Amino acid sequence: MDLQQSYAISTALIFIALSLVFFRRRISTLLTLSEHRPEESPYGSTAQAPSFSLQRAFASFQAYPNVVASEVTSYYSKFNSLRGGHRRVALELDYPSKIEALRKCNAVNSDLTRGICEMARKEFPELTSMNTKSLPIDIARVRESLKHLVRDWSVEGARERRIIFEPILAQLENIPESERASCRVLVPGAGLGRLAWEVCTRGFDTTSCELSFYMNLSLRFLLSPSHTTTTFQHRVSPYSHWWSHQRSNANTFREIEIPDVLPRRQPNWTILETDFLGLSPPSSPFSDQQPFVGYDFIVTLYFIDTASNIITY
């Protein structure tokens, strides 16, 4: 065996030895991780209640004005750092006016989030003394709720609602009006509540259920006679933070008025701010022998796709 062959064999043996060490360590790490991995919740994604809690949602709405103001400051800072040809191109594109449009939209949205926080403090007095600085915030969910306000409670959202609501409402309207008061309809994952409101105004005994207080606080704001007194009272600019896939700046920064109707709590509308998976079937008011009778209809729009395990639903 010459020196070159010996060197090649030695190199191969060293490589094999190092590979075995690596895989051994890798397998050991995976075993360790699997031993300490927390058990998955049997309830699926809706079990992540702390992420949607009243306290975290309130802290996020409260933080929104400062967070979006700092984003505008960052945009201006980046623009001011441009030099030479880059700055000239930005000026030709009138980039500063785009940042200014964002600032104005943020001011509109901030007025709305401040109103939601004011309402929340009145309806949940414990929030007044709560230290929100220690809580994690989720501005993305605040922005999601702003979009849902448009989809559920604006003229602009009417077309989308018509497409997805009408097949459901048409099915329910097959029930004679004289029988609807005793017909129980559950709307889980009700979001901003427009579909549940449409069902209850048709005379059904309606229960809506929503876990997320980002949605619940926004709906409470619209239902509050103190904070929403007329149609088209509030303005929202829900698309201003998303600059991709927009046809124009006007489309990006447009303001939308809400609500298109004036929603109010109704005697036949039960609003549950809790996890669907924790609900108990409603009891029968007519029979002690059959205490639980359940619902006649379950409307699962916006809801089925939230399950990490559909069987739990």
Backbone hydrogen bonds, N-H to C=O, Kabsch-Sander energy under -0.5 kcal/mol:
donor,donor_aa,acceptor,acceptor_aa,energy
6,S,2,D,-2.1
7,Y,3,L,-2.3
8,A,4,Q,-2.0
9,I,5,Q,-2.5
10,S,6,S,-2.4
11,T,7,Y,-2.4
12,A,8,A,-2.2
13,L,9,I,-2.4
14,I,10,S,-2.3
15,F,11,T,-2.3
16,I,12,A,-2.3
17,A,13,L,-2.5
18,L,14,I,-2.6
19,S,15,F,-2.3
20,L,16,I,-2.4
21,V,17,A,-2.0
22,F,18,L,-2.5
23,F,19,S,-2.8
24,R,20,L,-2.4
25,R,21,V,-2.5
26,R,22,F,-2.6
27,I,23,F,-2.9
28,S,24,R,-2.4
29,T,25,R,-2.4
30,L,26,R,-2.4
31,L,27,I,-2.5
32,T,28,S,-2.3
33,L,29,T,-2.6
34,S,30,L,-2.4
35,E,31,L,-2.0
36,H,32,T,-1.4
37,R,33,L,-0.8
44,G,41,S,-1.2
46,T,43,Y,-0.6
47,A,44,G,-1.5
48,Q,45,S,-1.8
49,A,47,A,-2.1
51,S,48,Q,-1.1
52,F,48,Q,-0.5
52,F,49,A,-1.8
53,S,50,P,-1.0
57,A,53,S,-2.5
58,F,54,L,-2.7
59,A,55,Q,-2.3
60,S,56,R,-1.9
61,F,57,A,-2.6
62,Q,58,F,-2.6
63,A,59,A,-1.8
64,Y,60,S,-1.3
67,V,63,A,-2.3
68,V,64,Y,-2.6
69,A,65,P,-1.7
70,S,66,N,-2.0
71,E,67,V,-1.5
72,V,68,V,-1.9
73,T,69,A,-2.1
74,S,70,S,-1.9
75,Y,71,E,-2.1
76,Y,72,V,-2.4
77,S,73,T,-2.2
78,K,74,S,-2.3
79,F,75,Y,-2.3
80,N,76,Y,-2.6
81,S,77,S,-1.0
82,L,79,F,-1.6
86,H,83,R,-1.2
87,R,83,R,-0.8
88,R,84,G,-1.9
89,V,85,G,-2.4
90,A,86,H,-2.1
91,L,87,R,-2.2
92,E,88,R,-2.2
93,L,89,V,-2.0
94,D,91,L,-1.1
95,Y,90,A,-2.7
97,S,94,D,-0.7
98,K,94,D,-0.9
98,K,95,Y,-0.6
99,I,95,Y,-1.8
100,E,96,P,-2.3
101,A,97,S,-2.1
102,L,98,K,-2.0
103,R,99,I,-2.2
104,K,100,E,-2.1
105,C,101,A,-2.1
106,N,102,L,-2.7
107,A,103,R,-1.8
108,V,104,K,-1.8
109,N,105,C,-2.7
110,S,106,N,-2.7
111,D,107,A,-1.9
112,L,108,V,-1.4
113,T,109,N,-2.6
114,R,110,S,-2.5
115,G,111,D,-1.8
116,I,112,L,-2.2
117,C,113,T,-2.2
118,E,114,R,-2.4
119,M,115,G,-2.3
120,A,116,I,-2.4
121,R,117,C,-2.3
122,K,118,E,-1.4
123,E,119,M,-2.3
124,F,120,A,-2.4
127,L,124,F,-2.4
128,T,125,P,-1.5
129,S,126,E,-0.5
130,M,127,L,-1.0
132,T,130,M,-1.0
134,S,131,N,-0.6
135,L,132,T,-1.5
141,R,138,D,-0.6
142,V,138,D,-1.2
143,R,139,I,-2.6
144,E,140,A,-1.9
145,S,141,R,-2.1
146,L,142,V,-1.8
147,K,143,R,-1.8
148,H,144,E,-2.2
149,L,145,S,-1.9
150,V,146,L,-1.2
151,R,147,K,-2.3
152,D,148,H,-2.8
153,W,149,L,-2.3
154,S,150,V,-0.8
157,G,150,V,-0.6
158,A,155,V,-1.6
161,R,157,G,-2.4
162,R,158,A,-2.7
163,I,159,R,-1.9
164,I,160,E,-2.0
165,F,161,R,-3.3
166,E,161,R,-0.6
166,E,162,R,-1.3
168,I,165,F,-0.7
169,L,165,F,-2.7
170,A,166,E,-2.9
171,Q,167,P,-1.4
172,L,168,I,-2.1
173,E,169,L,-2.4
174,N,171,Q,-1.1
175,I,172,L,-2.1
179,E,176,P,-1.9
180,R,176,P,-0.7
180,R,177,E,-0.8
182,S,179,E,-0.8
183,C,180,R,-1.6
184,R,182,S,-0.6
185,V,205,D,-2.6
186,L,297,F,-2.7
187,V,207,T,-3.1
189,G,209,C,-1.1
190,A,209,C,-2.1
193,G,190,A,-2.2
197,W,193,G,-2.4
198,E,194,R,-2.6
199,V,195,L,-2.2
200,C,196,A,-2.6
201,T,197,W,-2.2
202,R,198,E,-0.5
202,R,199,V,-0.9
203,G,200,C,-1.9
204,F,199,V,-1.3
205,D,180,R,-0.9
205,D,183,C,-1.8
206,T,204,F,-1.1
206,T,268,N,-3.0
207,T,185,V,-2.8
208,S,270,T,-2.7
209,C,187,V,-2.4
210,E,272,L,-2.2
213,F,52,F,-2.5
215,M,212,S,-0.5
216,N,212,S,-2.1
217,L,213,F,-2.1
218,S,214,Y,-0.8
219,L,215,M,-2.5
220,R,216,N,-2.7
221,F,217,L,-2.0
222,L,218,S,-1.4
223,L,219,L,-2.3
224,S,220,R,-1.5
227,H,224,S,-0.6
228,T,224,S,-2.6
232,F,259,P,-2.8
233,Q,230,T,-0.9
234,H,258,I,-2.7
236,V,256,I,-2.0
240,S,237,S,-0.9
242,W,239,Y,-1.3
243,W,241,H,-0.7
246,Q,243,W,-0.5
252,T,248,S,-1.9
253,F,249,N,-2.7
254,R,251,N,-0.7
256,I,236,V,-2.8
258,I,234,H,-2.6
260,D,153,W,-0.8
269,W,266,Q,-2.0
270,T,206,T,-3.2
270,T,268,N,-0.5
271,I,269,W,-0.6
272,L,208,S,-3.1
272,L,270,T,-0.6
273,E,271,I,-0.5
274,T,272,L,-1.0
278,G,275,D,-1.8
279,L,276,F,-1.7
284,S,291,P,-1.5
293,V,282,P,-2.1
293,V,291,P,-0.5
294,G,282,P,-1.1
296,D,184,R,-1.8
297,F,184,R,-1.9
299,V,186,L,-3.0
300,T,298,I,-0.7
303,F,300,T,-1.9
304,I,300,T,-1.3
306,T,303,F,-2.4
307,A,304,I,-1.4
312,T,309,N,-1.3
313,Y,309,N,-0.6
313,Y,310,I,-0.6
